[in-house]
């Protein structure tokens, strides 16, 4: 086959090839099964108040 030749599949053949390559799709998620996310602030890298600066640096 030359580089400029292309194989064209009909819809049924394409669906079969997708199924053969990726398998069956998982069941659809229903809206009742969705969970609302709550975004939170990331933890600070360093505490705001330190009892002793040397203790923090040594750990």
C-alpha positions in Angstrom: 0.0 0.0 0.0 1.3 3.5 -0.9 1.4 6.3 1.6 -1.3 8.3 -0.1 -3.9 5.5 -0.1 -6.4 5.5 2.7 -8.8 2.8 3.9 -12.3 4.0 4.5 -14.5 2.0 6.8 -18.3 2.2 7.0 -20.0 3.0 10.4 -20.4 -0.7 11.4 -16.8 -1.6 10.6 -15.5 1.5 12.5 -17.7 0.6 15.5 -16.4 -3.0 15.5 -12.7 -1.8 15.3 -13.3 0.7 18.2 -14.8 -2.1 20.3 -12.0 -4.5 19.4 -9.4 -1.8 20.3 -10.9 -0.3 23.5 -13.4 -2.8 24.7 -16.8 -2.0 26.2 -17.5 1.3 27.7 -18.3 1.4 31.4 -21.9 2.1 32.4 -23.0 5.7 32.2 -22.9 7.7 35.5 -26.3 9.0 36.5 -26.7 12.6 37.8 -27.8 11.2 41.2 -24.5 9.4 41.4 -22.4 12.5 40.9 -20.7 14.1 43.9 -20.2 17.9 44.3 -16.6 18.9 45.0 -15.6 21.5 47.4 -12.3 23.3 46.6 -10.1 24.0 49.5 -7.0 26.1 50.0 -3.7 24.3 49.9 -1.9 23.6 53.1 0.8 26.2 53.9 4.3 25.0 53.4 5.4 26.6 56.6 3.3 27.3 59.7 2.4 30.9 60.4 3.7 30.9 64.0 6.7 29.0 65.1 7.8 28.4 68.7 11.5 28.4 67.7 13.0 29.0 64.3 15.9 26.5 64.9 13.4 23.7 65.6 11.7 24.3 62.2 15.0 24.3 60.3 16.4 21.2 61.9 13.5 19.0 61.0 
